Amino acid sequence: MENKVNEASRKPLDEMNIDNSQKPCLFTNQIAIDLLEPQQSRGINFNTVNNEVIVESSAPQRDSQTTSACTTDSVKECILCFKLISEADYEAHVQACLPKTPNVSRASTFFQRKQEACLNCSCLVNSAADSGFIIPCRLNHIYCFQCLYTAMKKFLASKLIPVCHAAFCDYQLSRYDLACIPLTQRMFQQILPLVQTQQRPQCPRCRFYVEIQQIADLDQHIEACHPENMVPCEYCYCPTDFSEYEQHRQQCASDGTGRQQKLVDYILLRTKYPFRAQQIEFFIENKMKVHHSIIHPLSIVEELAEYNDVFPMELPTRDCDVCMESCFLDDIFVFGCDESHKLCYKCYEQSCTVKMNNNEVLTCATCPYQLQYGELKQLRISPDQRNLIVEYQVQKTFDRYASGSRGVIKCPNQACTWAFEPGNPNEHFRVICHMCANEFCSLCNQQYHYRTLCEQLAVITERWFFWCNTERGRYLTERAKQDANYAVQLTEYEKQHAASRQQNEELRRRYETSVEDEKYKAQNCRYCPHCKRVVERVDGCGSMVCGRDYHGGNVQSGCGKNFTWEQAKQYKSVAIRKPEQLANELPAPESPLVVHENITCDGCHETVRGIRFDCVHCPSLIFCEKCEQRCTLAHSNENRRQGQQQHVFRLIMTPFEDVAYF
C-alpha cells in the first residue's frame, strides 16, 4: 500500500536497470490493464486473449532500422518502454521492464502523476528531486515532504488523530501509512499512539489484508505469498498450500472444530479492518441464506472492505441484567439458575471478584444459585486467574459440606479437592471429576463399572486375572484336543503370550491390591446403614456421619446421615479363591459351544459362541473366544497409552448368567 513517489519510480522505465529474473511478477492482469489505459492516447490498442494482454500499435514506426530487422517475425510494442519486440522475446522483455517491487496503490496512478502540485502549498512536486508523497485516500492527494512533515508535527503537538488534511480530507492515516512516510524514528514512535484507524495493508498477490506490527511484516508476507500454489480445502474452504493439502484436510476434518468456525478464524485476520468473530460469523450465515453455495474467503473479505470499518449488519443483542448495557449475544453468559439470569462477562468477573473479597460462596450475581465448575471455566480471564477462582469455590464448597448434613461426592484422587452435591447420594452413577478428569463410581469410588454391582467387581477382577495368567492356555489346550479348529487358536495364543506379559503383570498388581483391600475392610470397616457405603472409624466415640468426621472435616463421599458404629453391619469380604476353582466353572472341553443369541462380537462382528467376554468399564465392548486375546491385548495397550487403569472383562458362560447380573 506504499504510495511514496521514490527516486526509482520517477525515472523513465527504459532507463531502469532492474534484474527481475529471480522474482515473479506481482502485478495482476487487472493492474496491467490499468497501467495501459493512459497509453490509448498514443495510438496503442490493447486486447486481452486468454488473460494475456495483446498490444497492437497504430503509431508510426519510429526506427526504420528496427522495423527492417523485424520484418520476418511479428512484433509487439512493449507496454512499458514502447520498444518493438519480437513475439518470441516479448514476455521476457516485459518481465524485465516491470519494477522490482511493484506497488498496487501506486501502480494505477504512476504514469499520470509524475509532477503535480502539493495540496497544501501548491508547489510542484519534482519527481527528480524525490520530494512527494501520495496519501492513499479516495482522491490520492499528494504532498511535498516539507508540508507533510509540518502537518505531522502539528498533529503531534495538538494530540489529534493524523488525517490526510485537517480541512479538506478526513482520511485517517494508518500505522502502515506512517511507516511509509520518511519520518524520524523518534517522531514515528511519538505519533504512533495517536493513530486510531486499524486499516490493514493489502497483499498485491493474494489480495487479502495483512495484520502487521512493523513495515517489514508486509514485505515478509509478500515474499512468502504464492497464491498460484493455493487450493481451497474441501472441508473448510480456506486456501491451503497444495504441498500440505492432504495433511491439512485430514487434520481439518478430525480436530473437532466446525467448518464455519474454521472459516471465521481464517477471515478474522485478513479483513481490511478488524471485526469481531461473531460479526464475521453472522455475515457468513446471512450470505449462505441468500446464496446457498460455497462461501469463498476472499469474496467475504472484498465485500466487507467496501464498508471500510463499519460493519454492514446489525447483530442481535441482549441487555446485561446488572449493568443494563446492550451486548452481543456472544458476550452474554447465561447462568444455570431457574431464572436463567444473563450477565455480560465483565459483570460476571466483577461479581466473582467481589464475592471472593467478601469471603462468600460464588453465586449468581442476582440470586443465591451456587456457581458450578463448568460455569466458572467460562470466565474470559487468564488461565491463572480462572484456576484461582475455581480453587476458591472448591474450598468454600468443602467448608459448607463439612459443617452441614447433606450428601457429597468427592473425587477419590488424593491430590484433587473437587467435590459436588448430588441430587441423590445413594444412587449408582458415573462421575467424572471436573478438575483432574478422574472417572469413578459414585458409591465405591473405584473405576466406574457398567452393568455390575460394586460388590461384584472384586469377583470379576479375580476371575479375569486367573483367566489371563493360567486358565486361557489350559482351556485352549483342552479344547484343541477335542476340536481341531482350536489348534490354530492355541498356536496364536502361544505367539501372543510374550506380548501379554505386561498386561498380565498389571492385572496381577490390581488383583493383589484388591485382595489386600478386602482383608483390610473385613477387619476395620462396616456398612453405612443408610447408603451401604463402606465406612471406617479411625478413633473417637461411636457417633458417625457418613462422608465426614462427626465434628466436621475430612470430607469424603457419603450420604451425610448420622448413625452409630454399633448400628453398622460388619463388612463382608469376598471369598478369596484359587485358579482351580475358576477352571471348574469353565465349560467342559467336550461340551458344544453355547450360542449367545443377538450378541455380536466387536472383533469379528459375528454372533458370540462359547465364552462371552464383556468389558465392565466400557459402555459396550464384547468379544468372543476367538477374538478375545488379540482384542483385549489391543484394548489394554490403548488404556496404557491414555494413562488409564487396565479394564477388567467379565466372563459369561451362558446367557442365563448374563441376566443374573442385572
N, C-alpha and C positions, 0 to 999 in steps of 0.2 A: 504493500500500500504506500510505499515511499514515493513522495512527489517532488523531491528535490531536483531542480534542474542543475545537475552537476556538470563538471567540465567535460566529461566524456560524452554526455548526452547532447552537448551543444556543438560538437564537431560534426562536419559533414560525414555521412556514413562511409563514403568511398575513401575517406582519409583514415578511418579507424583500422588499426592493425590488431584485431582480436582473434585469437585462436580459440574457436569454439568446437573443435573436433572431438573433444572428450566430454562435452556436456550436451545433453539432449535439449532441443528447443522447448522453451517454456511457454511459447505463445500458442494459444488455441486458434482454430480456424476463424472463429468469430473476430478475434482480436486482429488477425491478419487482414481481414476484410475491412475492419475499422481503419487500419493503417492505410489501406489502399484507396479509401473513398476520396481523400483530398487530392488524389492524383488524377481523378477523372478529368479535371480541367486541363491536364497536359495532353489529352487525346489518347489516353490509355484505357482500354476496355478490359473488364475482368469478368470471368465466368468461373463457376465452381462445378467441377465434374468429379464425382466420387470423393467429395470432401477435399479436393485439391483445387488450389487457385490457379487458373489458366490466364495468362496475360496476353492480350492482343493489342499491339501498339499501332495506332494510326498516325503517329507523329512521323515527320520526315526523318530519313536516316541522317545521323549526324556525322558518320565517318564512312566514307566510301570504301576505304581500305578494309574496315571491319566488315562491311557488307559483302564485298567480294570474297572475303575469306570464308563467309558462312553461306555462300550460295548453294552449296551442295547439301547442307543439312538445314532442317527447320530450326528457327531460333526464337527465343523469347527475350523480352526486355526485363531485366531484374526489377522486382517491385520496390527495391530499396535504393540501389545505386543507378538504375536505369541503363545499365550497360546491356548490349545484346549478347546473350549467352546461348550456346547450343543446348538442345533439349537433353542431351546425354549428361551434360555437366550442370544443368540448371539447378537441380535440387541441392547438390553440394555447395554450389555458389551462394544460393540464398541462405543456407545454414551458416555459411561463413560470414555473411553480411549482418546477420542478426546480432544485437548486443549480447554480451556475455551474460549479464544479469538483467534480464528484461523485467519490467515492472508494469503490472496491469493498469494501475491507476494512471501512470504517466503515458502509457502507450497510445491511448486514443487521442491525446491532445499534443503529442510530441511535435508533429510537423507543423501544427498551426501556431505553436507558442514559442517560437524562437526568440521573440522580442516583444514584450508588452509593457504597459505602464503599471507601476506599483499602485495598488488600490488606495494606499494611504497618502503617499507624497507625489504620485503621478509621474515620477521619474521613470525613464525607460530601464527595464531590466536587461542588462547587456549579457547575452549568452556567453560571450567570450570571457567575461570577467567573473563568471561564477557568482552572480550577485542576486539570484532569485530563488524563491521557494513557492511551490504551488500548494495551497491548502486543499485537502480533498473534500470540500463542501460541495453543494449541488452545482454551484457556478464555477468551481475551481478557481477561486480568487488567487492572485499572485501578489507577492510582496517582495520588496528588496530586503536584504538581511538587516539593514540598519533599522528599518521600521519594525521588522519582526522582533528584533532584539529589544527595541524600546517598548513595544507592546507587552512582551513577556515581563519586563521589569515593572511595568505599571500593574499588571495582574498580580505580581508578587507583592508589591507594596500595598495594594488595596485588598489583598486576600480574596479576590474574586475568582470565579471559575474562568479559566482561559478559554476564549472563544475566537472564532475567525476574525471578527471585527466587532467592537463594542457597540457600534451604532447601526451597521448595515447587515451583519450576518451573525446569527446566534448559534452557528455550528460549534459545538463543544469539542475542543481538542482532546484526543485520546492519549493514553500513555505512549502508544506507538507513534502518534504524530509528534509528540515532544521528543521522542528518541531520534526522529529523523531530522529535527531542526538542529543546526550546528550551534548548540548552547554549550557553555562551560559545564563541566561535571557538577560543580557546586550549584549553579543556577538550576540545572536539571533536577538535582535532588531536592532543592528548596521548593520548586514549583510543582513537583510531582504530587504532593498531598492535596493540592487544590483541584486536581482532576477528579471529576465525578462520573463522567461517562465511562462505561465499561465496554465500549466498542472494541471488537477484536479485529485484527487484520485478516485478510482473506488470502489463502494459498492460491497462486495462479495455476497450480497443477490440478489438485483435487477439487478446488472450488469451495472447500469447507473453510470455516473460520478457525483461527488457531489461538488457543489460550497461551499467552506469553507473559513472562516475568521480566525479560530483557530483550533487546532487539535481536540478539544472537539466536534466541529461541526460534524465531521465524526462519532465519537462514538455515538452521539445522533441520527444521521440518521440511523446507523446500528441497534441501539436498537429499533427504531420505525418502521423499514422496515420489511414488511411481504408480499413478492410478491405472496405467495400462496393465499392471500385473494384478490388479484387484478384481475379485469376483464376488458377487453377493452371496452370503451364506443362505442356504435353502431353509434354514430354521429361523434365524433372527433377521435376515435380510440385510445385515450390516456388511459393508465391503471388507473383504479379507484377502490377504496376500495368497496368491494361488499356491505357492510352495507350502503354506501352512494350512491350507483349506481343510484337508481331511481331519487333521488334529483338532482344528477349531470346531468343525462340525460335530465331532464326537463329544467334545467337552461341552459344547453349547447345548446339546440335546440331553446331557446326563447330569448337569450340575444343579438342577432343580430350580433355576431362575427362569421365570416365564419369558416367552418370546417378546411380549410387548415391553417388559421391564428392560430387557437387553437393548431393545431399540431406543428406549428413552435414555438409558445410560450412555449409549453411543452418541446420540444427538446432543446431549446436555452440554458437552464441552466444545461443540462445533457450530453453535449458532453465532450470528453476528453480535447479538447482545445476550448476556446471561439471563436465562429464565429458570424458574423453579421446575423441579422434576414433575410435580403434579400438573403444572401448566402444559408442559410438552405432552404428557400422557393424555390430558384432556383434549388437546389439539388433535392428537393422533386418533383418539376414539371418535371424534366428530368427523374427521376425514374418512375413516373407514365406514361410517354410517352412510356417507354420501356416495363414495366411490365403490365400495365393496370389492376392492382389489388390493394387491400387494402395495405396501407403502415403502417408497424408497427414501432413505435418509436425506439425500441431497435435495429432493423435492420439498421436504419439510423445512430444511434449513433455508432454502431460497425463498419459500413463501413467507416464513417468519421474518426474513431480512427486509421484506417490503414494508413491514410495520415498524422498523427500527427498534427502539427499546420499549414500545408499547405493545403489550400482549393483546391480540385482537378479539379475545373472547372473555366472557365473564364467568369465572368459576363459581360453583355453588359454595356458599359459606354458612357458618353457624356461629352464633354468639357464645362466648365463654360464659359459664354460669357464675364466675367470680368477678372478672374484670369487665364483662359485658362487651368486650371488643369483638368485632367481626373477624373471623379467621377462616382460612380454607379448611375444608373438612379433614384434609390430611394432617392438619396441625391441631386437631381436636382429639383428646383422649376420652374415651367413653368408659366409665367405671362399671364394675360388675354388680353394683348395688341395685336394689329393686327399682329405684327411680332412674337408673342409668344416667347419672349426672355426667355432664360434659365440661371439661376444662381444657384450656389451651395448655401446651406443655410448659410454658413459662410459669403459669399459676400452679400447675401440678408440682413443679420443682420447688417453688417457693413454699407451698403448703407443707411438703415433706421437711424442708429445712426448718420451718418454724416449729413444727411438732417435735423434731429432734432436739432443738434448743430448749424446748419446754419439757423434755423427758417424757413425752407421750407416745402411745402406740400410734403408728401411722395409719390414718383412716382417710376416707374420702373427705375432701375439703368442706363439704356441705352436709354430711351425715355420718353416723357412727360406723359405717361399713369399714371393716378392717381390710387393709390392702394386702393382696396376695403376692406371692413371689413373682408370678408371671407378670403382674401389673407393674411392679417396681422395675422389672427388667426392661420395660418400655420407656423409661425415662430417657430423654435425649440429653444426656450429660456424659462426661468422660467415664470410661470403664472403672477407674479407681473410685470416683465419686459414687457410681452406681453400686459397686460392691460394698462400700462403706454403709450406704443406706440399707442394703439388703441384710448385712450382718447386724445392724442395729435393730431391724424389725424382727429378725430371728431371736435375738436376745430378749427383746421385750415380750415376744410370744412365749418364750420359756418361762420368764418370770411370772406371767399370768397363769400358765398351766401349773407351775409349781405351787402356787397359792390357791388354786381352785380345785374343783372336784370333777371336772369334765374329762372325758377320754381324750387321749392324744396318741398319735403315732409318730415315732421318732426314727430317723434314719439309723440303722444299726452300725453304720460306719463310725468307728470311734473318733476319727479325725473330723467328722462332719457334725454340725449342730442343727441341721434342719429338722423341723417338726411341723405338724399341722393337726388341726382338729377335724376328725372325720364326722360324717353325718351319723354313722353307726359304727362305733369302735369294735363291735363284736362280729362284724361282717368280714368274710374272707374275700379279699380282692388284691389286685396287683398294684403295687406302689412304686413310683419312680421318683427318687429324690431330685428335687429341683436345683440342688446345689452341686452334688457330686455325681448325679445320674445313676446312682446305685439302684438296682431293681430288686425288690424283695417282697415277701408275703406280709400282709397286714397283721396276721395272727402270730406266726412263728418267727418272723424276721429273717428267715432263710431265703435263699434264691427262690424266686417265685415258681410255683409248680401248678400246672394246669391239670384239671380232672383228677386231682389227687388230694387226699386229706393230709394235714400236717403230720399226723402220727403214722401215716403210711410211708412217708418219704424215707425214713431210715431203712425200712424193709426193702424198698425198691432199690435204694442205693447198694445195699448189701447184695442183693440178687445180681445186679448189673456188674458189680465188681467181681463176683465169683465167675460169672459168665465170661467176662473178658480175659481173666487171668488163667483159668483152667478148664472150665466146662465147655467152652466153644469148641476147643480142639477135641475134647473127649466125645462130644456129641457128634461132630462131623466124622470122626473116625468110626464110631459105631454105625452111623448111617451109611457110610461108604461100604461097609461090609454087606449091607442088605440091598443097597441101591447103587448101581454103577454111576448114575448121574452125580452122586455126591463125591465121587473120586476127583472130579475136576474142581469142585468147590474146596475139597480138602487140600489139593495142591495149591490153590490160590491162597488159602489160609496160611499155609506154611511159608509162602513167599512174603506175605504181608506181616508175618508175626514180628519180625525185627522192627518194622516201621511202627508197629502198635506199642512198642516198648514204653515210649514216653507217655502215651495216653494211659497205659496200664499203671505206670508209676504214679501219675497224678490221681488216678482213681484209688490207688492204694492209700495215699495220704488222706484223701477225702473219707475213705471208709474207716481208717484208723481214728481220725478226728471224730467221726460220728459215733464210734464205739466208746471213746473216752467221754464224749458229751453225755451219752446215755448213762454211763456209770455215775458221772458226777451228779446229774439231775436226779437219779434214783436215790442218792444219798442225801441231797441237800435241798431239793425243790418240791413244790407242791403245785396244784392247780388252783387258779382263782375260781371261787365258787360262782362267779357271775359270767365271765367270758372264756373260762377254761384256758387262759394263758398260763404258761409256766412262770411261777414267781419263786423268789428266794428271800429268806430272811437272813440278813447279814448279822445283825445284832439288835439289841433292844428288846422291848416288850412284844407281846403278840398282836398288837394293833397294827393293821396293814392297810395300805391304799394301793390298789393295782395301778402300776405305772409310775410311782414315785415314792420317796420316803414319806413316812407318816407325817412328819413335821415340815415337809417341803424339801425341795431339791432333788438331785439325782433323777431327773426326768427321763423316763423310758416309755416305750409303747405300752399302753394299758387302757382299761375302761374307766379308771378313776373312781371305782366303787370301793367302799370301806368293807373290811371283813377282819376276822381274827385268824391267826395262824392255826389255831385248833380246828376251825371250821373247814379249812382247806384240806382236800384229799391228797394223799401221798402220790407222787409221780410214779407212774408205772412204765418202766423201761421196756424197750423192745427186746425180745429174746435174741441173744447172740447165737447164730447158727454156724454150721460148718459147710464147706463146699459140697460134701457128700449129701447133705440134706437137700440142696438145690438139685443135684443130679437125680434124686428120686422124684422130683416134681416135673422133670422134663419128659416129653413124650418118649415112649419106648421106640427103639430103632426099627422094630418090625411093624409098628403101627402105621396106618395110612396117614398122609398129611391132611390136617384139618384145613378146610376152606373157610376163610373169613369173608362171607358174602358182603358185597357192596363196599369193601375196604380195598383201596388201591395203594400199591407201594409207590412212594415218591421217588424211588430209584429206577425201577424198570417200568412203572406205570401199568403193571398187571395186577390182577386180583391176588391178595396175600394168601399164601399157602404155607402151612406149618406154623412155626412160632412167629408171632407178630411183635415187632419192636416199636414202641411208641415213646417218643421223647416227651418227658413230663415238663420240660422247661420251655417248650415251643408251643405256640397255639395249635399247630397241626403239622406233625412230621412223623411219617410212618414208613418203616422198611420191612421187607420180607427176609426170610432166611438167606436167600441167595445174594441179596444186596447189602445186608446189614454191616458186615465187617468193613467193606470198602467205603460205604457211605457214612457210617458212624465215625470212621477214622478221619474222613474229609471234614465232617462236621466238627470234630474235636479240634482239628488244626485251625479251622476258621474261628472257633471260640478263642483259641490261644492268641491268634493274631489280633483279635479285638479286645484282648485283655480281660476276657470273661472267664468265670469258673466253668469247669467241664460240665456238660449236660449229662443227665442220667436217663437211660432208657428203661422203660417198664416192659418186662417180658410177659406177653399174654399168650397162654397156651391154647385157650378155647374162647369162642365168642361169649360164652356164659361168664367167664372170668372178667371180661371187659365190662359187662353190665354190672358186676358186683362192685366196681369202683365208683359208680355214680350214685 
